[in-house]
Amino acid sequence: MRLKNKKIIVTAAAQGIGRATALTFANEGAEVIALDINKEKLDEISKENPNIKTEVVDATSKSEVESFCSTIDSIDVLFHAVGFVHHGNIMDCDSDEFYRSVNVNIYSAYLMSQNLLPKMLKNNKGNIIIVSSAASNVKGVPNRFIYGTTKAALNGFVKALAADYVSQGIRCNAILPGTVETPSWQGRVNMADDPIKAREDFIARQAMGRLAQPKEIASLALYLASDESDFVTGTLNLIDGGWTL
Ligand SMILES: NC(=O)c1ccc[n+]([C@@H]2O[C@H](COP(=O)([O-])OP(=O)(O)OC[C@H]3O[C@@H](n4cnc5c(N)ncnc54)[C@H](O)[C@@H]3O)[C@@H](O)[C@H]2O)c1
């Protein structure tokens, strides 16, 4: 029960990393509120663990985030996993696609953090964990132009937030996964001209020669969410099977 008495909000909780993390947190005793835009899949997670409360919230909508956060009195941890992968280089990324990624990947983190931070400051204790990516300022990855750009921005976001609030009991850290076997990753593989080769290529780029499972990312999230990591802030935590060695 490493998260006993902790109240945690998990975004993008209906599938993939967010789902695995919400379940891990709840199994470790946390009171979890799972947010997503996919109601059907959210319902599945609360069936799997009835202690997880769910709510449909679009993390890019100012009004929805404000309205949801107004119902929250106090909160210990925000785990923010909302993100979108645009495939292509700068020439493939028109203005609409550029701003879509900025909106989903950066603005959502800003909205969730800005609305929940005051509740954390009331208690002089809080913890924000942002799911970024190894594809960022850490590693340039072909055809991940706007994705890598926005994830690099998130790494800066985490450092800035950590610096501003370190003296007020707030921690902020990032998780930078390599390739994780999630439904959206599977979707990207299926969309490739040759899905079998695409899968092999994704696997080969991790030096360990395999993909991560969402549960492995959840294990790192568990450490960062717990008091065991109380001395840790402003860190960019790679978990990438040796991709960036
Ligand atoms: N899968 C990978 O290989 C990988 C690698 C590095 C980083 N990441 C990052 O991890 C995070 C999660 O990715 P994943 O592959 O586990 O998940 P996913 O893409 O499979 O699922 C994302 C979830 O987010 C929800 N969502 C999308 N937009 C939303 C919004 N505006 N508000 C609320 N919910 C929304 C979706 O409904 C979905 O349930 C993302 O930020 C992604 O960039 C993933």
The ligand as a Tripos MOL2 file, in Angstrom:
@<TRIPOS>MOLECULE
LIG
   44    48     1     0     0
SMALL
NO_CHARGES

@<TRIPOS>ATOM
      1 N1          3.0410    4.2880  -26.4880 N.am      1 LIG1
      2 C1          4.2970    4.7120  -26.6210 C.2       1 LIG1
      3 O1          5.1540    4.0780  -27.2640 O.2       1 LIG1
      4 C2          4.7160    6.0080  -25.9630 C.ar      1 LIG1
      5 C3          6.0810    6.3370  -25.9330 C.ar      1 LIG1
      6 C4          6.4850    7.5270  -25.3350 C.ar      1 LIG1
      7 C5          5.5430    8.3600  -24.7840 C.ar      1 LIG1
      8 N2          4.2160    8.0300  -24.8280 N.ar      1 LIG1
      9 C6          3.2490    8.9690  -24.2470 C.3       1 LIG1
     10 O2          2.4800    8.3140  -23.2680 O.3       1 LIG1
     11 C7          1.2010    8.9190  -23.1850 C.3       1 LIG1
     12 C8          0.1310    7.8550  -23.2770 C.3       1 LIG1
     13 O3          0.3020    7.1500  -24.4960 O.3       1 LIG1
     14 P1         -0.3100    5.6810  -24.6860 P.3       1 LIG1
     15 O4          0.2730    5.1600  -25.9620 O.co2     1 LIG1
     16 O5         -0.1960    4.9390  -23.4410 O.co2     1 LIG1
     17 O6         -1.8490    5.9900  -24.8100 O.3       1 LIG1
     18 P2         -2.8770    5.8590  -25.9810 P.3       1 LIG1
     19 O7         -2.4970    6.8360  -27.0550 O.co2     1 LIG1
     20 O8         -3.0710    4.4370  -26.3500 O.co2     1 LIG1
     21 O9         -4.1660    6.3790  -25.2300 O.3       1 LIG1
     22 C9         -4.3270    7.7190  -24.9670 C.3       1 LIG1
     23 C10        -5.6000    7.9310  -24.1650 C.3       1 LIG1
     24 O10        -5.7510    9.3500  -24.0530 O.3       1 LIG1
     25 C11        -7.0940    9.6720  -24.2510 C.3       1 LIG1
     26 N3         -7.1820   11.0540  -24.6770 N.ar      1 LIG1
     27 C12        -6.8120   11.5590  -25.8790 C.ar      1 LIG1
     28 N4         -7.0460   12.8770  -25.9140 N.ar      1 LIG1
     29 C13        -7.5670   13.2140  -24.7110 C.ar      1 LIG1
     30 C14        -8.0050   14.4340  -24.1510 C.ar      1 LIG1
     31 N5         -7.9730   15.5620  -24.8510 N.pl3     1 LIG1
     32 N6         -8.4560   14.4440  -22.8710 N.ar      1 LIG1
     33 C15        -8.5150   13.2880  -22.1540 C.ar      1 LIG1
     34 N7         -8.1130   12.0920  -22.6400 N.ar      1 LIG1
     35 C16        -7.6460   12.0580  -23.9100 C.ar      1 LIG1
     36 C17        -7.5760    8.6730  -25.2870 C.3       1 LIG1
     37 O11        -8.9770    8.5450  -25.3110 O.3       1 LIG1
     38 C18        -6.8530    7.4080  -24.8570 C.3       1 LIG1
     39 O12        -7.6280    6.6800  -23.9300 O.3       1 LIG1
     40 C19         1.1380    9.9540  -24.3170 C.3       1 LIG1
     41 O13         1.4270   11.2260  -23.8010 O.3       1 LIG1
     42 C20         2.2480    9.4950  -25.2500 C.3       1 LIG1
     43 O14         2.7810   10.5500  -26.0190 O.3       1 LIG1
     44 C21         3.7780    6.8760  -25.3960 C.ar      1 LIG1
@<TRIPOS>BOND
     1     1     2 1
     2     2     3 2
     3     2     4 1
     4     4     5 ar
     5     4    44 ar
     6     5     6 ar
     7     6     7 ar
     8     7     8 ar
     9     8     9 1
    10     8    44 ar
    11     9    10 1
    12     9    42 1
    13    10    11 1
    14    11    12 1
    15    11    40 1
    16    12    13 1
    17    13    14 1
    18    14    15 2
    19    14    16 1
    20    14    17 1
    21    17    18 1
    22    18    19 2
    23    18    20 1
    24    18    21 1
    25    21    22 1
    26    22    23 1
    27    23    24 1
    28    23    38 1
    29    24    25 1
    30    25    26 1
    31    25    36 1
    32    26    27 ar
    33    26    35 ar
    34    27    28 ar
    35    28    29 ar
    36    29    30 ar
    37    29    35 ar
    38    30    31 1
    39    30    32 ar
    40    32    33 ar
    41    33    34 ar
    42    34    35 ar
    43    36    37 1
    44    36    38 1
    45    38    39 1
    46    40    41 1
    47    40    42 1
    48    42    43 1
@<TRIPOS>SUBSTRUCTURE
     1 LIG1         1 GROUP 0 **** ****
